[in-house]
Amino acid sequence: MLFFKRETHAGMSPQEAVDGAKDGSVTLIDVRDLGEVQMSGKAKGALHIPLMRVKDMADPRNPDFCADLKRDGKIAVYCASGARSNMAASALRKMGYEDVYNIGGFGHWVQAGGSVEKL
């Protein structure tokens, strides 16, 4: 049986992400598809950047760049289980974002007491 090894980058727990989002020191990114976010909501204040759009929306030279995404701050990425957020975190690091953390799935955010908002 094969197991997916989730990449962590100097580790940020979901609880640390919740705390950082509250004090404004962490930018959250939800990389799930729109349908998933519409069904369950997203972390309060999270940017919704679907995995397939990360390279466009994180590139300041692209017209679809998300201006709320800061290259010099801490970024916590999540999806449904942690697999897509792992890919997104890796892509962001390759694009020059240095302080990027995969915190796993949306359920981890909720279990850590994170607030949820509907789209």
KAWODA-V291267 format. One record per residue. N is the residue number from 0. RES is the residue in one letter. BURIAL is + if it has 24 or more other ideal C-beta (glycine too) atoms within 12 Angstrom, else -. D_CENTER is the distance of its C-alpha to the mean C-alpha in Angstrom with 2 decimals. Layout:
# KAWODA-V291267
[[N:RES:BURIAL:D_CENTER] [N:RES:BURIAL:D_CENTER]]
This chain:
# KAWODA-V291267
[[0:M:-:28.11] [1:L:-:25.02] [2:F:-:21.96] [3:F:-:18.47] [4:K:-:17.66] [5:R:+:14.04] [6:E:+:13.51] [7:T:-:12.73] [8:H:+:13.05] [9:A:-:15.34] [10:G:-:13.61] [11:M:+:11.65] [12:S:+:12.44] [13:P:+:10.88] [14:Q:-:13.92] [15:E:+:13.32] [16:A:+:9.91] [17:V:+:12.03] [18:D:-:14.75] [19:G:+:12.92] [20:A:+:11.56] [21:K:-:15.21] [22:D:-:16.79] [23:G:-:14.66] [24:S:-:13.91] [25:V:+:10.09] [26:T:+:7.91] [27:L:+:4.97] [28:I:+:3.07] [29:D:+:4.54] [30:V:+:6.01] [31:R:+:9.06] [32:D:-:12.42] [33:L:-:14.07] [34:G:-:16.55] [35:E:+:14.25] [36:V:+:12.72] [37:Q:-:16.35] [38:M:-:17.62] [39:S:+:15.55] [40:G:-:13.96] [41:K:+:10.48] [42:A:+:9.56] [43:K:-:12.07] [44:G:+:11.24] [45:A:+:7.68] [46:L:+:7.81] [47:H:+:8.31] [48:I:+:8.19] [49:P:+:9.51] [50:L:+:9.50] [51:M:-:13.09] [52:R:+:12.60] [53:V:+:10.23] [54:K:+:13.49] [55:D:-:15.19] [56:M:+:12.89] [57:A:+:11.96] [58:D:-:15.68] [59:P:-:17.80] [60:R:-:20.81] [61:N:-:19.59] [62:P:-:20.84] [63:D:-:17.58] [64:F:-:15.71] [65:C:+:13.39] [66:A:-:15.42] [67:D:-:13.07] [68:L:+:10.91] [69:K:+:12.92] [70:R:-:13.68] [71:D:-:15.30] [72:G:-:12.92] [73:K:+:10.52] [74:I:+:6.81] [75:A:+:4.65] [76:V:+:1.80] [77:Y:+:4.05] [78:C:+:6.93] [79:A:+:10.56] [80:S:-:11.69] [81:G:+:9.58] [82:A:+:11.36] [83:R:+:9.42] [84:S:+:6.18] [85:N:+:9.07] [86:M:+:10.43] [87:A:+:7.66] [88:A:+:7.53] [89:S:+:11.26] [90:A:+:11.70] [91:L:+:10.19] [92:R:+:12.52] [93:K:-:15.30] [94:M:+:15.00] [95:G:-:15.70] [96:Y:+:12.56] [97:E:-:13.75] [98:D:-:11.84] [99:V:+:8.53] [100:Y:+:7.72] [101:N:+:6.73] [102:I:+:7.49] [103:G:+:8.64] [104:G:+:9.22] [105:F:+:9.50] [106:G:-:12.96] [107:H:+:12.12] [108:W:+:10.62] [109:V:+:13.85] [110:Q:-:16.06] [111:A:+:15.14] [112:G:-:16.41] [113:G:+:13.43] [114:S:-:14.67] [115:V:+:14.07] [116:E:-:15.14] [117:K:-:16.51] [118:L:-:16.23]]
